[in-house]
Amino acid sequence: MAIVIKPAVPADAASIEAFVEAGNAVREVSFPKWRHYTPRMAELMLSVPMPAVRHEFFVAWQDGQPVGRIMADIPTKENLDVLAADVWVIPSARRKGIGTKLFEFTKSLADSYDRKRLFASSLWPAEGFEYPDSSGAAFAEHLGYKPSMVDMSRRLDVTAADDAAHEGMLQRAKAKATDYTVVQWKGLPPSQYAEDLAYLDSRLGTDAPQGELNIEAPKIDADRMRAFQKANLAREKIGYHTAAVHAQTGRLVAWTTITKEQSLAWHGFQQITIVDPDHRGNRLGALVKVENLRFLRAEEPTVTSIDTFNAADNSYMIAINESMGFKPLYAFQNWQREI
C-alpha cells in the first residue's frame, strides 16, 4: 500500500494524536521505560515556538493508519546548515521500506531549508544500560550516518531516594562552599540574575562534552535565556531552579534546573547543571542539585521518577548523579551525516 506523509499540526487534533500514537508504539518496544508523549505536549511543542529552533512533525500513513513519524528540529540562529530529525517506524511496519521513504522525505525537507547536514539519535549498547532494540542504530549505519557522541540517561527513583545520603552530600558541600548562599525560584528567574544566568547558559554550550559532533555553540544573552524560560512556561513546563550566589561579588555562579510537564504527574527532567569555571572545586554542583531535588519534592509530591542526560565522558556530573541515586537507563548515540 502507498505511504502518505502528512504534517502534524495543532489545528488538526487527529494528526497530533496520530503522531503521538506512532511515537508511543515505538517507545513501548524500543525503550518501554521512557516517558510517553501526550497529545497536549506535542501540540504545545508546535504551537509555542522556542527561540532559535523550529519544530516540524510529520506522520506516515498507510491504509488510513499511522505507521511512522518524523520529528524535525530546524535551528534558526546557529547551525544553519543542520536539520535534526528522528525517523521512527512502528515495529509492526518495519522492514517494508517505510523508514527509507521517511528518510528520503527528511532529505527533501533539509534541502528545502538549504541544510547540508543531518543529525539523529538512536539507542546504543553500553555496559549496565538497557538495550531492548538495535534496529535504530542498524538503520542509521545503513543510511551512512556516523556515530558522534554517546549520551547516557539515568533515572532517579524518587520513592527510593536515600535521604541520609543526600543529607551527607549536602553537608559536605556546605562545608566546602562557605562563601556562597543558595537561592531558589519557580518559573521565570529573578531579573537581577538574568545576565549571570545567560552567561552560565552560554558556558554549557562550550564546556559540555560534544564528542565528534560538529556543532556551533549557541550565543545566549539575557533576552534569549528569558525567552526560553517563557516558552517553557507557555508549554506547561514548570521549572524548579536552585543557584549559588558568591557572597563577595553577589554574582550567581552555579545553577541547576528540574522541569516537570503539567500533563505528566509522575515524571521530571533534571536539566542544566553548570558552575562558573572560576568557582569550580567548591562542590557547588552537588550543593545546588541536592537542594533543588528537595525543592521539587516539596512542591511536586506526585513525581516518582526523574531522568537526566549526560555525555558518556562527563565523569564529574555522572559521579554526582550516581551519588544522588540515579541509575543507568538507556544510552543514546548521536549520529550525523552530510547530504
PyMOL commands that set and color helices and strands:
alter all, ss='L'
color gray80, all
select helices_A, chain A and resi 13-30+39-47+91-93+98-112+135-142+158-160+163-176+191-207+222-234+277-279+284-299+315-324
alter helices_A, ss='H'
color red, helices_A
select strands_A, chain A and resi 4-8+53-62+65-75+82-89+117-124+146-157+180-186+237-246+252-261+267-275+305-311+327-338
alter strands_A, ss='S'
color yellow, strands_A
deselect
rebuild
show_as cartoon
